[in-house]
Amino acid sequence: MWSKIRIPGNFDRGIWVITLIGFLNSAAFAVSLPFLALYLYGQRGLSMFSVGLIILISGLCAAATQLVAGSLSDKLGRRPMLLYTVAASAAAYAGMGALIAYDAPLAAIITVYCVVRSALMMMRPPITAMIADISRPDRLTESYGLLRVG
């Protein structure tokens, strides 16, 4: 049984880079969501129901943009699409931070949060397609597993 376990170093360098991008994507979302919820509830006085509704709406927006990202990824190319979405999500996070720092109107913060989630989800189609492009066919399942663990 132990002889069938493969060393992670056998993966292509590109798979590790894509996994790191996926990890940063997930970490950014995981870190920002609780703090945004606490900020909206504690500092801005929204009810937890309203905060949950905002998170739901942003998730629906992100799901819709993920569909668009798949077709854009085919038209623009996987790598350019990934670079655009990484830049867009970084800019959107910076914008959301600035809005929160300056106590901007709630509508602006909520809108930018929807943009942040959408930009983060727009990374998924090019990332999964790039894994399929880079990975050897016999290592495809392991490559997707590494991406998921990341």
Backbone torsions as a table, in degrees:
resi	resn	phi	psi	omega
1	MET	NA	-46.8	-177.0
2	TRP	-68.2	-21.8	-179.3
3	SER	-73.3	-15.0	-179.0
4	LYS	-89.9	-7.8	179.3
5	ILE	-77.1	131.4	-178.7
6	ARG	-100.5	147.0	178.5
7	ILE	-74.6	132.8	-178.6
8	PRO	-58.7	-24.3	-179.1
9	GLY	-65.3	-10.8	179.9
10	ASN	-78.0	-2.7	178.7
11	PHE	-80.6	151.5	174.9
12	ASP	-61.6	146.8	-179.2
13	ARG	-59.2	-35.5	179.4
14	GLY	-62.3	-34.9	178.3
15	ILE	-66.3	-38.9	177.1
16	TRP	-65.3	-39.9	178.9
17	VAL	-64.2	-45.6	179.7
18	ILE	-64.3	-38.4	177.2
19	THR	-64.1	-39.4	177.5
20	LEU	-63.7	-42.3	177.7
21	ILE	-62.1	-43.8	177.4
22	GLY	-62.0	-39.1	177.9
23	PHE	-63.4	-47.2	179.4
24	LEU	-62.4	-38.2	177.1
25	ASN	-59.6	-50.5	-179.2
26	SER	-66.7	-40.1	-179.5
27	ALA	-65.4	-40.1	179.4
28	ALA	-61.6	-43.9	179.1
29	PHE	-66.7	-45.3	-176.8
30	ALA	-64.0	-32.3	-179.7
31	VAL	-80.4	-39.0	-173.6
32	SER	-77.1	-34.2	-174.0
33	LEU	-60.4	-51.3	-179.3
34	PRO	-64.0	-37.5	-178.7
35	PHE	-69.8	-37.6	177.0
36	LEU	-64.8	-43.0	179.0
37	ALA	-61.1	-44.6	178.5
38	LEU	-65.2	-38.6	179.1
39	TYR	-64.5	-48.2	-178.0
40	LEU	-64.0	-36.4	-179.5
41	TYR	-78.7	-52.0	-172.9
42	GLY	-78.7	-42.1	-174.7
43	GLN	-92.9	-35.9	-175.0
44	ARG	-102.8	-6.3	172.2
45	GLY	78.7	17.6	176.7
46	LEU	-76.2	150.3	175.6
47	SER	-74.7	158.2	178.6
48	MET	-65.2	-28.7	174.5
49	PHE	-62.3	-44.7	178.8
50	SER	-64.1	-40.6	178.0
51	VAL	-62.5	-44.2	177.3
52	GLY	-62.6	-38.1	177.6
53	LEU	-65.3	-40.1	176.4
54	ILE	-62.4	-43.0	179.4
55	ILE	-65.2	-40.3	177.3
56	LEU	-61.8	-48.0	-178.8
57	ILE	-63.5	-41.6	178.3
58	SER	-65.2	-34.9	176.2
59	GLY	-66.3	-39.3	177.3
60	LEU	-66.4	-40.2	175.8
61	CYS	-62.5	-42.0	179.8
62	ALA	-64.5	-39.6	178.5
63	ALA	-64.6	-40.8	179.2
64	ALA	-66.1	-41.7	-179.2
65	THR	-71.7	-23.5	176.5
66	GLN	-65.3	-36.0	175.6
67	LEU	-63.8	-43.1	178.5
68	VAL	-65.1	-38.9	-178.5
69	ALA	-63.3	-33.1	177.7
70	GLY	-62.5	-45.7	179.6
71	SER	-73.0	-36.2	176.1
72	LEU	-64.8	-36.0	178.1
73	SER	-63.1	-36.5	177.0
74	ASP	-70.1	-35.0	-177.6
75	LYS	-81.0	-46.3	-175.5
76	LEU	-85.9	-24.0	-173.7
77	GLY	106.9	150.8	-174.9
78	ARG	-68.1	-49.1	-176.4
79	ARG	-63.9	-49.4	177.5
80	PRO	-59.4	-39.4	180.0
81	MET	-63.3	-41.9	178.8
82	LEU	-63.7	-43.9	179.9
83	LEU	-65.5	-40.0	177.8
84	TYR	-62.7	-43.7	-177.0
85	THR	-71.7	-34.3	175.3
86	VAL	-63.3	-45.6	178.7
87	ALA	-64.2	-41.9	-179.5
88	ALA	-64.9	-41.6	-179.7
89	SER	-68.8	-38.0	177.4
90	ALA	-63.6	-43.8	179.0
91	ALA	-65.3	-40.3	-179.7
92	ALA	-67.1	-40.1	176.3
93	TYR	-62.5	-42.6	178.6
94	ALA	-63.3	-41.5	177.9
95	GLY	-63.4	-41.8	179.4
96	MET	-66.0	-38.9	176.8
97	GLY	-62.1	-41.4	178.7
98	ALA	-66.2	-41.0	178.6
99	LEU	-61.8	-41.7	179.5
100	ILE	-68.5	-39.8	-178.8
101	ALA	-63.2	-33.7	-177.8
102	TYR	-101.4	16.8	178.4
103	ASP	49.0	52.2	179.4
104	ALA	-67.6	165.4	177.3
105	PRO	-57.4	146.2	-178.5
106	LEU	-57.7	-37.6	-179.3
107	ALA	-60.2	-38.2	179.2
108	ALA	-68.1	-43.1	179.9
109	ILE	-64.3	-44.0	-179.6
110	ILE	-64.7	-42.1	179.1
111	THR	-62.7	-45.8	-179.8
112	VAL	-67.0	-34.2	176.5
113	TYR	-63.9	-39.0	175.6
114	CYS	-63.1	-38.3	176.9
115	VAL	-65.7	-41.5	178.3
116	VAL	-59.5	-51.0	-179.5
117	ARG	-62.1	-39.6	179.9
118	SER	-65.2	-43.2	179.2
119	ALA	-64.2	-39.3	178.1
120	LEU	-64.4	-40.4	-179.7
121	MET	-75.3	-24.0	177.8
122	MET	-68.8	-14.4	176.9
123	MET	-74.9	-26.4	-171.8
124	ARG	-63.0	-47.1	179.9
125	PRO	-59.8	-46.2	178.1
126	PRO	-67.5	-32.4	179.0
127	ILE	-64.4	-48.5	-178.7
128	THR	-67.6	-34.2	177.2
129	ALA	-69.0	-37.4	178.8
130	MET	-67.0	-35.9	175.7
131	ILE	-60.8	-43.7	179.1
132	ALA	-64.6	-34.5	179.6
133	ASP	-72.1	-41.7	-172.4
134	ILE	-82.6	-39.7	-172.0
135	SER	-71.1	144.5	171.7
136	ARG	-68.7	146.2	-177.7
137	PRO	-55.9	-35.3	-178.7
138	ASP	-77.7	-10.0	179.4
139	ARG	-114.0	10.8	-174.6
140	LEU	-62.4	-45.3	179.6
141	THR	-62.6	-42.3	178.8
142	GLU	-66.6	-36.6	179.2
143	SER	-65.3	-44.3	176.1
144	TYR	-66.0	-35.1	176.5
145	GLY	-63.8	-41.6	177.4
146	LEU	-63.7	-42.0	177.6
147	LEU	-60.2	-44.5	-178.5
148	ARG	-65.9	-41.4	178.4
149	VAL	-63.7	-40.0	178.5
150	GLY	-63.1	NA	NA
